[in-house]
Amino acid sequence: MPTDLTAAATGLTVDLIWQPVDDPSLAGYNIYRQPANSTAAPTRLNATPIDVPGYHDAIPAPPAAAYTYTVTSVDTKGNESGPCITAVRITKP
């Protein structure tokens, strides 16, 4: 499972970074975004697992929107780990 997920918001973008998983069966990572305090299911942002421990998200967000991001690792068999979670508030410039 990825650890130490951090998010930095600048304008309408969010940069995510996390500690990589050290496992030879790692296929990559999935990134999810969900409006804060929402009961809707999170939206997966990548079509296939990404292979680096970072992600740049450009968000069409209203002023002062808040989101929760979740990152999971995926192994070569398609098994997904538990989530690493962080929240971020977006402020329009």
Phi, psi and omega in degrees: 000137176296154178227168174056045178290126175233152181228136177236119181262134175224112183060237181256025177236153176229130174254125179252139171220153180207166176286129182290158175273130179259086183211126182297342180266009179292127175263333180155202186229148171249141181240132180236147176231141179214135174303138181301144179063020178268147175263356178290156177293144177298151178264127176284131186268343181243142181284323178230157180304136177271154188254011179236153181273054178193156182207140178250121182244119173263120191248130170278081189249148172286165179304140176058034176286151178234138182228155170249130177251144178229135175237134175235158173258153181231133178268177185293345176266359179091005178286135182253137181283178170292166185272152166248127191236143170212158179243153180212146175252133180259132176237122179294142179290000000 
